[in-house]
Amino acid sequence: MGTLDGRRAIVTGGASGIGRATAAVLAGAGAAVCVVDLDLAGAEAVAAAIRERGGRAIAMRADVTRDADCRAAVERALDAFGGLDTLVNCAGVIRRANAVDLAEADWDRVMDVNAKSVYLMAHHAVPHLAAVGGGAIVNIGSGWGLKGGPDALAYCASKGAVVNMTRAMAIDHGPQGIRVTCVAPGDTDTPMLRAEARQLGVDEAAFLAESAERPLARLGTPDDIAQAVLYLVSDAAAWVTGTTLVVDGGGIA
Ligand SMILES: NC(=O)c1ccc[n+]([C@@H]2O[C@H](COP(=O)([O-])OP(=O)(O)OC[C@H]3O[C@@H](n4cnc5c(N)ncnc54)[C@H](O)[C@@H]3O)[C@@H](O)[C@H]2O)c1
């Protein structure tokens, strides 16, 4: 028996990094998982790997900045699993630039992927979570939603929004039995972190080494973050809502 037996979950951004690990961990705990991503081939590979291990998973291509795609992703999960009780909003992008250097289109993209998507996915998913008596939503924020960081204006804005949207949604939907929480990862070894080195034009190895400088003296792994998500969606967190759990090796301690 897994702790999530019988649960039906959507994980956005599930083709890579933290989303991929989260899909695998939730499926390993017994949940049926709909892996949603722009990258359909990547999402299908994640779902196939879950099925090979005896789990239940499907893949769905969606751009989570688009209302119609978010609606379709929720409908796909409902069709496949017969209901929905768990949503992990993990899709994200970063543009390393300050206010002077940031292009308007990049501001819009970062805000749309990181923040607007949380609204759109909840817009379509919450009525179905409510219909089955409640559930759990976990939004993936960032330490930079709780403090500022250099050359990441839009990203900091978007993740600050995610932290406070989590609180607002917890207030709105608690009475429907829906818990809404946030995980704020520190630097975690994923393609996004390596892309930051390229955007900043710095040596990747040096950037990763500097990113590992924190009390626990290493980068996070995607599984470090996925285990926190597992706790927050599980019944072990039955009285936890509106909160942001920092998982960062002490980085912002
Ligand atoms: N890696 C870190 O150090 C770190 C730190 C703090 C927070 N985070 C957050 O964790 C989350 C996952 O990041 P990651 O590091 O695993 O990155 P990643 O780049 O490995 O994965 C992000 C995934 O999101 C998908 N995606 C991007 N735009 C999308 C869209 N419009 N629609 C659907 N899918 C889309 C990508 O295709 C990709 O599969 C993000 O929200 C990120 O901001 C990451």
The ligand as an SDF file (V2000), in Angstrom:
LIG
                    3D

 44 48  0  0  0  0  0  0  0  0999 V2000
   16.3330   24.2600  -10.4450 N   0  0  0  0  0  0  0  0  0  0  0  0
   16.3530   25.1710   -9.4820 C   0  0  0  0  0  0  0  0  0  0  0  0
   17.4110   25.5250   -8.9580 O   0  0  0  0  0  0  0  0  0  0  0  0
   15.0620   25.7720   -8.9900 C   0  0  0  0  0  0  0  0  0  0  0  0
   15.1120   26.5720   -7.8340 C   0  0  0  0  0  0  0  0  0  0  0  0
   13.9330   27.1520   -7.3730 C   0  0  0  0  0  0  0  0  0  0  0  0
   12.7430   26.9170   -8.0290 C   0  0  0  0  0  0  0  0  0  0  0  0
   12.7150   26.1420   -9.1400 N   0  0  0  0  0  0  0  0  0  0  0  0
   11.4320   25.9560   -9.8100 C   0  0  0  0  0  0  0  0  0  0  0  0
   11.1730   24.5760   -9.9740 O   0  0  0  0  0  0  0  0  0  0  0  0
   10.3120   24.3960  -11.1070 C   0  0  0  0  0  0  0  0  0  0  0  0
   10.9090   23.3290  -12.0030 C   0  0  0  0  0  0  0  0  0  0  0  0
   12.1620   23.8090  -12.4790 O   0  0  0  0  0  0  0  0  0  0  0  0
   13.3280   22.8440  -12.9680 P   0  0  0  0  0  0  0  0  0  0  0  0
   14.5650   23.3650  -12.3820 O   0  0  0  0  0  0  0  0  0  0  0  0
   12.9340   21.4410  -12.8040 O   0  0  0  0  0  0  0  0  0  0  0  0
   13.3650   23.2800  -14.5300 O   0  0  0  0  0  0  0  0  0  0  0  0
   13.4150   22.4340  -15.8640 P   0  0  0  0  0  0  0  0  0  0  0  0
   13.7550   23.4380  -16.9100 O   0  0  0  0  0  0  0  0  0  0  0  0
   14.2250   21.2140  -15.7170 O   0  0  0  0  0  0  0  0  0  0  0  0
   11.8800   21.9780  -16.0520 O   0  0  0  0  0  0  0  0  0  0  0  0
   10.8610   22.8950  -16.3230 C   0  0  0  0  0  0  0  0  0  0  0  0
    9.8220   22.2030  -17.1870 C   0  0  0  0  0  0  0  0  0  0  0  0
    8.7500   23.1390  -17.4010 O   0  0  0  0  0  0  0  0  0  0  0  0
    8.3390   22.9760  -18.7370 C   0  0  0  0  0  0  0  0  0  0  0  0
    7.6700   24.1940  -19.2130 N   0  0  0  0  0  0  0  0  0  0  0  0
    8.2180   25.4160  -19.3980 C   0  0  0  0  0  0  0  0  0  0  0  0
    7.2970   26.2480  -19.8960 N   0  0  0  0  0  0  0  0  0  0  0  0
    6.1470   25.5490  -20.0050 C   0  0  0  0  0  0  0  0  0  0  0  0
    4.8510   25.8670  -20.4630 C   0  0  0  0  0  0  0  0  0  0  0  0
    4.5460   27.0970  -20.9120 N   0  0  0  0  0  0  0  0  0  0  0  0
    3.9010   24.9080  -20.4330 N   0  0  0  0  0  0  0  0  0  0  0  0
    4.1950   23.6550  -19.9850 C   0  0  0  0  0  0  0  0  0  0  0  0
    5.4130   23.2950  -19.5580 N   0  0  0  0  0  0  0  0  0  0  0  0
    6.3720   24.2400  -19.5720 C   0  0  0  0  0  0  0  0  0  0  0  0
    9.6210   22.7140  -19.5080 C   0  0  0  0  0  0  0  0  0  0  0  0
    9.3670   22.1450  -20.7930 O   0  0  0  0  0  0  0  0  0  0  0  0
   10.3540   21.7960  -18.5680 C   0  0  0  0  0  0  0  0  0  0  0  0
   10.0420   20.4360  -18.8210 O   0  0  0  0  0  0  0  0  0  0  0  0
   10.1880   25.7630  -11.7650 C   0  0  0  0  0  0  0  0  0  0  0  0
    8.9670   26.3640  -11.3740 O   0  0  0  0  0  0  0  0  0  0  0  0
   11.3610   26.5160  -11.2040 C   0  0  0  0  0  0  0  0  0  0  0  0
   11.1540   27.9100  -11.2070 O   0  0  0  0  0  0  0  0  0  0  0  0
   13.8520   25.5670   -9.6460 C   0  0  0  0  0  0  0  0  0  0  0  0
  1  2  1  0
  2  3  2  0
  2  4  1  0
  4  5  1  0
  4 44  2  0
  5  6  2  0
  6  7  1  0
  7  8  2  0
  8  9  1  0
  8 44  1  0
  9 10  1  0
  9 42  1  0
 10 11  1  0
 11 12  1  0
 11 40  1  0
 12 13  1  0
 13 14  1  0
 14 15  2  0
 14 16  1  0
 14 17  1  0
 17 18  1  0
 18 19  2  0
 18 20  1  0
 18 21  1  0
 21 22  1  0
 22 23  1  0
 23 24  1  0
 23 38  1  0
 24 25  1  0
 25 26  1  0
 25 36  1  0
 26 27  1  0
 26 35  1  0
 27 28  2  0
 28 29  1  0
 29 30  1  0
 29 35  2  0
 30 31  1  0
 30 32  2  0
 32 33  1  0
 33 34  2  0
 34 35  1  0
 36 37  1  0
 36 38  1  0
 38 39  1  0
 40 41  1  0
 40 42  1  0
 42 43  1  0
M  CHG  2   8   1  16  -1
M  END
$$$$
